[in-house]
């Protein structure tokens, strides 16, 4: 039986046309127009949510730190 070989056609890779370096700012401005910006109410609500979560996580980490400090003092420093 004859073995079959696949012949792939070589395609020329075409590089995209070079843009000017200043076109970046125009493209960025165009993308910013497409963004869905939150309303003032949404921004305030989400900011308060972040603040509350930060306070809660900070309190939890403070309590854990206090517990570890007491544990280390009790074990290594003789209380």
N, C-alpha and C positions, 0 to 999 in steps of 0.2 A: 504494500500500500504506500502510496505517496504521501508524504507529510505536507500538510497545508501550512503556508506561512501567511500571516496577515501583513499587509503592507499598509502602513499608516501614511496618510498624506501629510506632508510637512506644511504647516501653515505659518505664514509670516506673522510675527507678533508686532502689532502696531502700537506704539507708545501714544498715549493721549497727548493732545496739543498742550504745550506749556502755557500756563496762565501767568499773568503778571503777579508779582508778590503783593501788590495792593488789592488785588481782587479778593483776597482772603477777608478783608474787612467788609466788602460788599456782600459776600456770601454769608458771613456771620450775621450781618444786619438782616438779611433776608430770612435766615433761620429764626432769628429772634421774633420776627413778625408772626411766625407759625406757632409759637409757643402758646399753650393755654395757661395764662397767668391766673393765679387764685384771686378771688375777691378779697376785699378787706376783712370780711367776716371769717372767711376760711383761713386767711393768714394769721389772724389773731387767735382763732381756735387752735390751730396747729402749733403756734408758738407757745401757747399756754400748756398744751399737751406735752411738748418737749420739756418745758420748764418743770412741770409736775413730775415727769419721769426722771429727770435729772436729780430732783430733790429726793425722790423715793430711793433711787439707786444709791445716791450719796449716803442716805441714812442707813441703808442696809450695809454698805461697805464700812461705814463708821462703826456699826455694832459688831460686825465681824472682826474688824481691826481691834476693837476694845477687848473682845473675847480672846483673840490670839495674844494680845499684850498681857492679859491676866494669866493665860496659860503659860507663856514664856517666863513671866515673873515667878509663878508658882513652881515650875519645874527646874529652872536653871538658877534662879536667884534666891531660892529658898523662902519666897513669900514674904 
